[in-house]
Amino acid sequence: MAATLLRIHPDNPPLNRIQQAVDVLRKGGVIIYPTDTVYGIGCDVTNAKAVEKVCRIKGLNPEKANLSFICQDLSHISDYAHGISTTTYKVIKKALPGPFTFLFEASASAPRHGGVKRKTVGIRVPDNQIILSLVRELGNPIVSTSVRSDENTLEEYVTDPDLIFEKYRGLVDLVIDGGFGGNVPSTIIDCTNDDFELIRQGAGDIEQYL
């Protein structure tokens, strides 16, 4: 079945359209959605089959894939991440919502993609009303991995939702058009040792929050 292209206003996402996307997620569907950086491919984090499908689309091994996930805010972060110090929490609270992926030690209740217990978990709270509304209505985090075009081309990330739709319409269930996306990914920061180690420099500058 071919995907649907769903246009949603980025600043004031109408609830009925958000609900349409949430219905797809609840049925185990895979969607493409805007963030505050690059468009992402994702699904309900609690649906193992959907997570495996996301991995297949990206050519990843579900047992080894380090997928991050999107939360609506930091209120449930302790459900998934373990050992966050007060100092670390204060910094991430200032930096989020924003273009960062923070890596933490995974808690016992962190989702197990491919049935494997993860040592670390990557958490995103993007500054984007569409994806935050989606997560809020779904009631679960959404698995997050970026939409990349052909690895060998200079245009590493696809920014135009219409082009993304053309490329992925046979692979996913829904593509949300929330306007043009960015082409710089999130900045990845490892917080497992409480020292904010920069793993990948992206759109966010962590220095201004330290």
BALO-97320 format. One line per field, with one value per residue: residue number from 1; x, y, z of N, C-alpha, C in turn. Coordinates in steps of 0.05 Angstrom, whole numbers, plus 5000, padded with zeros to 4 digits. Layout:
i = NUM  ...
n_x = X  ...
n_y = Y  ...
n_z = Z  ...
ca_x = X  ...
ca_y = Y  ...
ca_z = Z  ...
c_x = X  ...
c_y = Y  ...
c_z = Z  ...
REM end
This chain:
i = 1  2  3  4  5  6  7  8  9  10  11  12  13  14  15  16  17  18  19  20  21  22  23  24  25  26  27  28  29  30  31  32  33  34  35  36  37  38  39  40  41  42  43  44  45  46  47  48  49  50  51  52  53  54  55  56  57  58  59  60  61  62  63  64  65  66  67  68  69  70  71  72  73  74  75  76  77  78  79  80  81  82  83  84  85  86  87  88  89  90  91  92  93  94  95  96  97  98  99  100  101  102  103  104  105  106  107  108  109  110  111  112  113  114  115  116  117  118  119  120  121  122  123  124  125  126  127  128  129  130  131  132  133  134  135  136  137  138  139  140  141  142  143  144  145  146  147  148  149  150  151  152  153  154  155  156  157  158  159  160  161  162  163  164  165  166  167  168  169  170  171  172  173  174  175  176  177  178  179  180  181  182  183  184  185  186  187  188  189  190  191  192  193  194  195  196  197  198  199  200  201  202  203  204  205  206  207  208  209  210
n_x = 5017  5011  5041  5010  5008  5010  4993  5012  5004  5062  5066  5017  4992  4935  4891  4860  4889  4937  4918  4904  4955  4972  4937  4957  5007  4991  4970  5015  5043  5093  5122  5141  5168  5171  5226  5265  5310  5333  5286  5252  5249  5202  5168  5120  5151  5142  5126  5150  5152  5144  5189  5228  5216  5229  5284  5296  5283  5323  5366  5390  5413  5367  5382  5430  5424  5429  5381  5352  5302  5243  5217  5162  5175  5216  5193  5185  5235  5266  5243  5268  5321  5380  5411  5418  5449  5438  5463  5472  5419  5400  5427  5409  5356  5356  5375  5337  5269  5306  5359  5387  5414  5415  5456  5446  5455  5420  5357  5326  5275  5278  5262  5270  5299  5294  5296  5340  5377  5394  5454  5460  5418  5388  5362  5314  5285  5255  5251  5198  5132  5098  5118  5123  5070  5049  5075  5056  5000  5001  5023  5067  5139  5170  5206  5267  5301  5343  5320  5354  5382  5411  5471  5519  5513  5521  5480  5462  5419  5349  5310  5262  5195  5161  5196  5216  5170  5163  5207  5201  5149  5133  5152  5140  5083  5060  5074  5090  5081  5110  5130  5193  5251  5310  5381  5422  5442  5421  5459  5501  5508  5544  5524  5535  5578  5572  5597  5587  5605  5624  5598  5579  5581  5528  5469  5461  5492  5525  5557  5537  5502  5528
n_y = 4976  5044  5103  5157  5228  5277  5341  5387  5444  5478  5512  5516  5461  5426  5389  5346  5329  5314  5272  5237  5220  5196  5153  5121  5108  5080  5035  5007  5030  5061  5125  5187  5247  5318  5351  5393  5394  5351  5315  5259  5187  5144  5108  5081  5071  5027  4987  4931  4905  4947  4978  4944  4947  5001  4997  4962  4994  5032  5000  4976  4933  4907  4888  4912  4965  5033  5067  5130  5162  5203  5246  5281  5318  5327  5299  5243  5222  5194  5145  5119  5131  5126  5144  5202  5260  5317  5363  5351  5345  5397  5424  5398  5411  5465  5464  5437  5442  5427  5423  5372  5307  5270  5224  5172  5127  5068  5053  4999  4995  5015  5015  4954  4945  4898  4860  4864  4883  4949  4987  5041  5099  5142  5207  5253  5318  5352  5419  5428  5435  5399  5346  5343  5348  5302  5261  5273  5263  5209  5185  5155  5151  5165  5128  5149  5164  5192  5216  5199  5214  5182  5156  5169  5216  5288  5317  5301  5295  5293  5349  5368  5357  5336  5310  5273  5243  5221  5188  5152  5132  5080  5052  5070  5087  5136  5204  5263  5329  5383  5430  5455  5418  5418  5410  5397  5352  5333  5352  5307  5287  5256  5236  5198  5195  5240  5283  5311  5296  5310  5278  5281  5338  5380  5414  5440  5480  5461  5486  5536  5525  5503
n_z = 5000  4982  5011  5048  5037  5083  5096  5145  5185  5208  5254  5281  5291  5268  5310  5290  5245  5268  5298  5258  5241  5288  5292  5251  5273  5319  5297  5284  5244  5201  5199  5167  5190  5207  5242  5287  5259  5213  5171  5200  5206  5235  5289  5335  5396  5427  5395  5370  5320  5284  5296  5277  5223  5212  5219  5177  5132  5136  5129  5174  5227  5271  5321  5332  5322  5340  5358  5369  5411  5410  5458  5490  5528  5587  5627  5629  5626  5663  5661  5621  5620  5660  5722  5719  5735  5778  5759  5705  5689  5695  5654  5607  5611  5600  5548  5518  5492  5432  5381  5395  5411  5466  5499  5546  5602  5594  5625  5662  5642  5591  5521  5484  5427  5376  5415  5447  5503  5514  5526  5525  5515  5468  5472  5447  5445  5403  5378  5353  5335  5310  5315  5370  5387  5364  5394  5444  5437  5423  5468  5478  5469  5405  5358  5329  5271  5222  5157  5102  5039  4981  5002  4977  4951  4948  4971  5028  5062  5053  5041  5021  5029  4988  4954  4989  4998  4947  4945  4988  4988  4977  5020  5071  5114  5120  5103  5133  5114  5135  5117  5090  5109  5152  5135  5167  5217  5285  5343  5375  5441  5491  5553  5590  5626  5654  5632  5585  5531  5465  5411  5358  5321  5306  5290  5339  5391  5445  5481  5497  5536  5578
ca_x = 5000  5027  5038  4994  5022  4992  5004  5005  5017  5082  5063  4992  4983  4908  4890  4849  4911  4956  4904  4906  4982  4973  4923  4976  5027  4978  4966  5041  5054  5119  5117  5163  5157  5191  5237  5277  5334  5327  5263  5258  5232  5198  5144  5115  5174  5133  5118  5175  5151  5147  5217  5243  5211  5245  5311  5298  5283  5349  5388  5404  5407  5352  5396  5453  5418  5427  5361  5344  5274  5233  5199  5150  5189  5234  5179  5188  5262  5276  5232  5285  5349  5387  5434  5422  5455  5424  5478  5465  5390  5397  5437  5391  5331  5361  5380  5313  5270  5327  5371  5406  5408  5431  5459  5447  5455  5392  5345  5316  5250  5282  5253  5290  5296  5305  5297  5366  5380  5413  5470  5454  5393  5390  5336  5310  5261  5259  5235  5180  5106  5084  5127  5117  5041  5046  5084  5037  4975  5007  5027  5093  5160  5172  5233  5276  5326  5339  5316  5378  5381  5433  5495  5541  5509  5528  5456  5460  5392  5328  5296  5236  5175  5150  5216  5217  5147  5168  5228  5193  5120  5128  5165  5127  5054  5051  5094  5079  5093  5109  5148  5220  5267  5338  5399  5443  5429  5423  5485  5499  5524  5545  5522  5537  5598  5567  5617  5578  5625  5613  5601  5576  5572  5506  5456  5461  5517  5521  5574  5522  5485  5545
ca_y = 5000  5068  5121  5182  5252  5293  5368  5398  5471  5473  5529  5509  5435  5420  5364  5325  5318  5300  5247  5219  5208  5179  5128  5105  5098  5060  5010  4996  5042  5077  5151  5207  5271  5339  5357  5419  5390  5336  5298  5233  5163  5133  5092  5078  5058  5002  4967  4918  4900  4973  4985  4927  4958  5025  4987  4951  5016  5045  4980  4972  4909  4915  4880  4929  4993  5052  5087  5148  5167  5230  5249  5307  5335  5312  5288  5214  5215  5174  5118  5106  5137  5119  5158  5229  5277  5343  5381  5343  5351  5427  5432  5389  5426  5491  5460  5425  5430  5437  5404  5355  5280  5264  5195  5165  5099  5059  5042  4972  4995  5026  4996  4936  4941  4872  4843  4866  4904  4970  4999  5070  5107  5170  5221  5278  5333  5372  5444  5426  5431  5376  5320  5343  5343  5273  5245  5278  5249  5180  5176  5141  5163  5156  5121  5170  5161  5212  5209  5205  5205  5165  5163  5178  5243  5311  5324  5277  5293  5304  5370  5374  5336  5323  5291  5251  5227  5205  5167  5133  5126  5051  5040  5079  5089  5164  5225  5289  5352  5405  5450  5446  5410  5426  5389  5392  5335  5342  5349  5284  5291  5233  5245  5175  5199  5266  5304  5324  5291  5315  5255  5292  5367  5384  5441  5452  5486  5455  5504  5559  5516  5491
ca_z = 5000  4981  5033  5046  5043  5100  5102  5172  5190  5229  5278  5295  5279  5276  5325  5273  5228  5286  5305  5234  5242  5312  5285  5236  5292  5337  5282  5278  5219  5201  5188  5164  5203  5210  5269  5285  5242  5189  5173  5212  5201  5261  5296  5364  5408  5441  5375  5361  5290  5271  5300  5258  5196  5210  5215  5149  5113  5138  5126  5200  5242  5295  5346  5336  5315  5363  5351  5391  5409  5415  5480  5488  5547  5604  5650  5630  5619  5682  5654  5600  5625  5687  5733  5710  5758  5779  5742  5677  5684  5692  5628  5586  5614  5586  5520  5505  5465  5416  5362  5408  5419  5490  5505  5574  5608  5592  5649  5658  5626  5564  5500  5474  5398  5369  5439  5460  5524  5506  5547  5525  5501  5458  5475  5432  5448  5382  5379  5330  5346  5298  5327  5399  5389  5358  5417  5466  5432  5422  5496  5479  5452  5377  5349  5312  5255  5201  5129  5086  5011  4973  5019  4961  4939  4965  4986  5045  5073  5037  5056  5009  5035  4964  4945  5009  4992  4922  4951  5009  4988  4977  5043  5096  5113  5121  5103  5141  5102  5154  5106  5084  5133  5152  5125  5187  5237  5313  5356  5394  5466  5509  5581  5608  5647  5666  5623  5560  5510  5438  5393  5331  5320  5288  5290  5365  5404  5473  5498  5508  5559  5600
c_x = 5018  5021  5019  5012  5003  5005  4994  5019  5037  5079  5039  4980  4954  4906  4879  4870  4931  4944  4906  4933  4984  4959  4941  4997  5015  4974  4993  5053  5080  5113  5143  5152  5179  5201  5248  5304  5325  5301  5271  5239  5227  5172  5141  5137  5167  5126  5142  5175  5156  5176  5234  5240  5227  5274  5316  5300  5310  5373  5404  5396  5393  5366  5420  5447  5416  5407  5355  5314  5266  5213  5186  5163  5206  5220  5181  5216  5274  5264  5252  5314  5355  5411  5439  5426  5440  5437  5471  5437  5386  5406  5418  5364  5332  5362  5356  5288  5292  5340  5393  5396  5427  5431  5462  5449  5425  5382  5334  5291  5253  5274  5276  5285  5309  5309  5323  5366  5401  5429  5464  5429  5397  5363  5336  5285  5263  5241  5218  5152  5092  5092  5121  5087  5035  5053  5065  5011  4978  5010  5052  5113  5158  5201  5241  5302  5322  5334  5342  5372  5405  5459  5517  5537  5516  5504  5450  5433  5372  5313  5268  5217  5164  5170  5219  5194  5151  5187  5218  5164  5114  5139  5152  5097  5044  5076  5080  5095  5089  5127  5176  5235  5295  5355  5423  5430  5432  5452  5482  5518  5521  5545  5526  5557  5595  5585  5610  5599  5612  5619  5599  5567  5551  5496  5458  5489  5514  5536  5557  5504  5501  5553
c_y = 5025  5087  5144  5206  5270  5320  5379  5424  5468  5489  5522  5483  5429  5391  5341  5312  5303  5272  5227  5205  5189  5153  5109  5092  5076  5033  4997  5007  5057  5103  5167  5233  5293  5341  5386  5418  5376  5320  5271  5212  5151  5118  5093  5061  5031  4980  4955  4913  4925  4982  4970  4938  4983  5017  4977  4973  5030  5026  4975  4945  4916  4909  4898  4959  5010  5073  5105  5150  5194  5229  5277  5327  5317  5297  5257  5204  5193  5146  5104  5110  5135  5137  5186  5247  5303  5363  5376  5351  5381  5436  5423  5403  5453  5486  5449  5441  5443  5415  5387  5327  5275  5234  5191  5135  5090  5047  5014  4972  5008  5006  4979  4931  4914  4854  4845  4889  4924  4981  5029  5076  5136  5183  5248  5291  5356  5397  5446  5418  5406  5350  5320  5337  5313  5256  5248  5262  5219  5169  5159  5156  5151  5151  5142  5163  5179  5201  5217  5197  5188  5174  5175  5206  5265  5319  5300  5273  5305  5325  5376  5351  5322  5303  5267  5232  5209  5182  5145  5123  5096  5037  5047  5082  5117  5183  5251  5311  5375  5428  5439  5439  5421  5404  5384  5375  5347  5337  5326  5288  5267  5242  5222  5179  5227  5288  5316  5321  5294  5291  5263  5321  5369  5412  5455  5457  5483  5474  5527  5551  5505  5512
c_z = 5000  5004  5027  5051  5058  5106  5128  5176  5213  5255  5295  5283  5288  5288  5308  5255  5244  5293  5282  5235  5266  5307  5270  5254  5310  5323  5274  5253  5223  5187  5184  5173  5205  5239  5268  5269  5216  5193  5184  5203  5228  5264  5326  5376  5420  5421  5361  5331  5275  5273  5280  5229  5191  5204  5187  5129  5112  5134  5151  5212  5268  5321  5352  5333  5340  5355  5375  5390  5420  5438  5478  5507  5565  5626  5652  5625  5638  5677  5636  5606  5655  5697  5723  5734  5756  5760  5713  5670  5680  5665  5606  5587  5600  5556  5504  5511  5448  5399  5374  5412  5443  5496  5535  5577  5607  5618  5642  5641  5599  5543  5489  5444  5391  5393  5454  5480  5515  5530  5549  5510  5493  5460  5462  5441  5428  5387  5354  5340  5335  5313  5357  5404  5384  5382  5440  5462  5432  5451  5500  5463  5424  5370  5329  5298  5231  5173  5114  5057  5006  4988  5002  4949  4959  4982  5004  5057  5054  5053  5046  5014  5010  4953  4964  5004  4968  4928  4969  5008  4988  5002  5070  5092  5111  5120  5111  5128  5122  5144  5101  5110  5131  5139  5143  5210  5265  5322  5376  5417  5484  5538  5601  5630  5659  5655  5596  5537  5482  5420  5364  5333  5299  5290  5317  5376  5434  5492  5511  5531  5582  5620
REM end
